[in-house]
């Protein structure tokens, strides 16, 4: 599979009707027992979906997934919508899901929000109302065992994943890349986004205090979780391939689970 060559100085591919996509997400979520709330009330509100484990198991794990923080990355919200419709979550899983963190940006088909702020650089000192509301909502939730942030990269030669794993827990990165590789090329560059990479995996040695412009994943690692993956679909490939790559990455996590923590308990639906 070759790059399309549409992305010259930025994303040049398809845009989506985010209102329609979020409507589809809400319909699917309501059909499968999710609670839905407005994290940031607005003409295009930010929605938060939560669902408790469908049965009590020895190990209930808490999984958080977000998408759509950049308004020119349509594959994330579409992947979330597909996952909601398929409803194949393991039974012993408490779920938190933000299908689109930047609905205004999608309305403008651009990375930033209406005020021109990159919401994924706001998580240390938020100026944007969207981010302040999202942080307040996250603070009200319990800690998560695992967080997934779904993104796209317009420059990438294939899919890659960015792992934050400060306690050196068993990694899921190889399982994610293996599963995604069945449906999408992997970016095997030795440097991605200026960081050393190996077989589509970036493992930064990071200290959040050293960077002023925290992305969402830094806030999550600092306050809500000890294991986070940012999944990056390559947006110069067909949209269906990118959506499939993000769905496959999430499914890899659900299937591989965390040893002893039960993410991989019996599937339902
Ligand atoms: Zn992004």
Boltz pocket constraint, residues with backbone or C-beta under 6 A from the ligand:
constraints:
  - pocket:
      binder: B
      contacts: [[A, 69], [A, 70], [A, 73], [A, 150], [A, 151], [A, 152], [A, 153]]
      max_distance: 6.0
